[in-house]
């Protein structure tokens, strides 16, 4: 019984975690997760509690009520703040290098490791010396 109460006490914080506020639908937070908070560093508009992020979520909710799609809402914020507002940069133009350079780096690293660790052929003189010693009787 004590173990049950102990485990129940440990699980209470997990049960207390809240989802999205009841006044906003979950779709608002799905879209807000794809947008950066312009004020906070490293937080999405869904995670941040800054006034700007709260306003962004309100605008997203209004746009969803108007029937706008996720792409239209993201385009609205890109027009307003620029492409840096998107958490996942588009795969075109300059940002294409952000996606390709890590792959290119891994490819070059793999080629370098292959060249370094591949078996190298032994010189003929060394092979002939080894064969001669194998043919000699042991001393």
MODELLER restraints for C-alpha pairs under 7 A, 6 or more apart:
rsr = mdl.restraints
at = mdl.atoms
rsr.add(forms.Gaussian(group=physical.xy_distance, feature=features.Distance(at['CA:20:A'], at['CA:26:A']), mean=6.44, stdev=0.5))
rsr.add(forms.Gaussian(group=physical.xy_distance, feature=features.Distance(at['CA:24:A'], at['CA:61:A']), mean=6.93, stdev=0.5))
rsr.add(forms.Gaussian(group=physical.xy_distance, feature=features.Distance(at['CA:28:A'], at['CA:57:A']), mean=6.33, stdev=0.5))
rsr.add(forms.Gaussian(group=physical.xy_distance, feature=features.Distance(at['CA:28:A'], at['CA:60:A']), mean=5.97, stdev=0.5))
rsr.add(forms.Gaussian(group=physical.xy_distance, feature=features.Distance(at['CA:28:A'], at['CA:61:A']), mean=5.75, stdev=0.5))
rsr.add(forms.Gaussian(group=physical.xy_distance, feature=features.Distance(at['CA:29:A'], at['CA:46:A']), mean=5.34, stdev=0.5))
rsr.add(forms.Gaussian(group=physical.xy_distance, feature=features.Distance(at['CA:31:A'], at['CA:70:A']), mean=6.58, stdev=0.5))
rsr.add(forms.Gaussian(group=physical.xy_distance, feature=features.Distance(at['CA:32:A'], at['CA:44:A']), mean=6.66, stdev=0.5))
rsr.add(forms.Gaussian(group=physical.xy_distance, feature=features.Distance(at['CA:32:A'], at['CA:45:A']), mean=5.02, stdev=0.5))
rsr.add(forms.Gaussian(group=physical.xy_distance, feature=features.Distance(at['CA:32:A'], at['CA:46:A']), mean=4.81, stdev=0.5))
rsr.add(forms.Gaussian(group=physical.xy_distance, feature=features.Distance(at['CA:32:A'], at['CA:57:A']), mean=6.51, stdev=0.5))
rsr.add(forms.Gaussian(group=physical.xy_distance, feature=features.Distance(at['CA:33:A'], at['CA:44:A']), mean=5.28, stdev=0.5))
rsr.add(forms.Gaussian(group=physical.xy_distance, feature=features.Distance(at['CA:33:A'], at['CA:45:A']), mean=6.07, stdev=0.5))
rsr.add(forms.Gaussian(group=physical.xy_distance, feature=features.Distance(at['CA:33:A'], at['CA:46:A']), mean=5.16, stdev=0.5))
rsr.add(forms.Gaussian(group=physical.xy_distance, feature=features.Distance(at['CA:34:A'], at['CA:44:A']), mean=6.93, stdev=0.5))
rsr.add(forms.Gaussian(group=physical.xy_distance, feature=features.Distance(at['CA:34:A'], at['CA:86:A']), mean=6.02, stdev=0.5))
rsr.add(forms.Gaussian(group=physical.xy_distance, feature=features.Distance(at['CA:34:A'], at['CA:87:A']), mean=5.39, stdev=0.5))
rsr.add(forms.Gaussian(group=physical.xy_distance, feature=features.Distance(at['CA:35:A'], at['CA:44:A']), mean=5.63, stdev=0.5))
rsr.add(forms.Gaussian(group=physical.xy_distance, feature=features.Distance(at['CA:35:A'], at['CA:45:A']), mean=5.78, stdev=0.5))
rsr.add(forms.Gaussian(group=physical.xy_distance, feature=features.Distance(at['CA:35:A'], at['CA:85:A']), mean=5.50, stdev=0.5))
rsr.add(forms.Gaussian(group=physical.xy_distance, feature=features.Distance(at['CA:35:A'], at['CA:86:A']), mean=4.80, stdev=0.5))
rsr.add(forms.Gaussian(group=physical.xy_distance, feature=features.Distance(at['CA:35:A'], at['CA:87:A']), mean=5.54, stdev=0.5))
rsr.add(forms.Gaussian(group=physical.xy_distance, feature=features.Distance(at['CA:36:A'], at['CA:43:A']), mean=6.20, stdev=0.5))
rsr.add(forms.Gaussian(group=physical.xy_distance, feature=features.Distance(at['CA:36:A'], at['CA:44:A']), mean=4.32, stdev=0.5))
rsr.add(forms.Gaussian(group=physical.xy_distance, feature=features.Distance(at['CA:36:A'], at['CA:45:A']), mean=5.42, stdev=0.5))
rsr.add(forms.Gaussian(group=physical.xy_distance, feature=features.Distance(at['CA:36:A'], at['CA:85:A']), mean=5.00, stdev=0.5))
rsr.add(forms.Gaussian(group=physical.xy_distance, feature=features.Distance(at['CA:36:A'], at['CA:86:A']), mean=6.05, stdev=0.5))
rsr.add(forms.Gaussian(group=physical.xy_distance, feature=features.Distance(at['CA:36:A'], at['CA:87:A']), mean=5.91, stdev=0.5))
rsr.add(forms.Gaussian(group=physical.xy_distance, feature=features.Distance(at['CA:37:A'], at['CA:43:A']), mean=5.94, stdev=0.5))
rsr.add(forms.Gaussian(group=physical.xy_distance, feature=features.Distance(at['CA:37:A'], at['CA:44:A']), mean=5.09, stdev=0.5))
rsr.add(forms.Gaussian(group=physical.xy_distance, feature=features.Distance(at['CA:37:A'], at['CA:45:A']), mean=4.51, stdev=0.5))
rsr.add(forms.Gaussian(group=physical.xy_distance, feature=features.Distance(at['CA:37:A'], at['CA:48:A']), mean=6.72, stdev=0.5))
rsr.add(forms.Gaussian(group=physical.xy_distance, feature=features.Distance(at['CA:37:A'], at['CA:53:A']), mean=5.77, stdev=0.5))
rsr.add(forms.Gaussian(group=physical.xy_distance, feature=features.Distance(at['CA:45:A'], at['CA:53:A']), mean=4.84, stdev=0.5))
rsr.add(forms.Gaussian(group=physical.xy_distance, feature=features.Distance(at['CA:45:A'], at['CA:56:A']), mean=6.98, stdev=0.5))
rsr.add(forms.Gaussian(group=physical.xy_distance, feature=features.Distance(at['CA:60:A'], at['CA:73:A']), mean=6.81, stdev=0.5))
rsr.add(forms.Gaussian(group=physical.xy_distance, feature=features.Distance(at['CA:63:A'], at['CA:73:A']), mean=6.98, stdev=0.5))
rsr.add(forms.Gaussian(group=physical.xy_distance, feature=features.Distance(at['CA:78:A'], at['CA:85:A']), mean=6.42, stdev=0.5))
rsr.add(forms.Gaussian(group=physical.xy_distance, feature=features.Distance(at['CA:89:A'], at['CA:95:A']), mean=6.51, stdev=0.5))
